[in-house]
Amino acid sequence: MNWSKYSALKSDSKASMAKAEKKAAVPAVKYKKADDIPEGKKVGDVKEAAIEAVEAVYLSQKRWNPNNGEAMDDDKIEMSLPALEAEKGRYDAQIADLQAQSDGLALVIADYKKV
C-alpha cells in the first residue's frame, strides 16, 4: 500500500482498520457416559480443552470493478503492529540516509561557492 495515501483514503471512508475474529472460539469437550473414559477421568471432566477465539486487525480497502464501476468485496489484509513498526523503521532509516546525503551535498555546494 502507498501509506502516504492512507489518510485521504481513510477520510473518504475507502480504507479502515478494524478488529475481526480470525478463528472462532471452540468450547471445551467433556466426557459423557457413552465415551470410552480413561482411568482417572470421570463423566464431566474435560476431554478436550476450550480454544479461545483469535482476533486479528485488518486493513480494509474499498474496491470497484474497473469495467463497470460496481462495488466489489473489500480487500482485507491482516496487519500486525510489529510488521507495521518494522516497515516504518525502514522508511525512517531511508529518510535518515537521504538527510545525510543532502547534508553532504550542502557542504559540497558551500565549498564550491568558495572557489
Buried (B, 14 or more C-beta within 10 A) or exposed (E): EEEEEBEEBEEEEBBBEEEEEEEEEEEEEBBEEEEEBEEEEEEEEEBEEEEEEEEBBBBBBBEEEEEEEEEEEBEEEEEEEEEBEEEEEEEEEEEEEEEEEEEEEEEEEEEEEEE
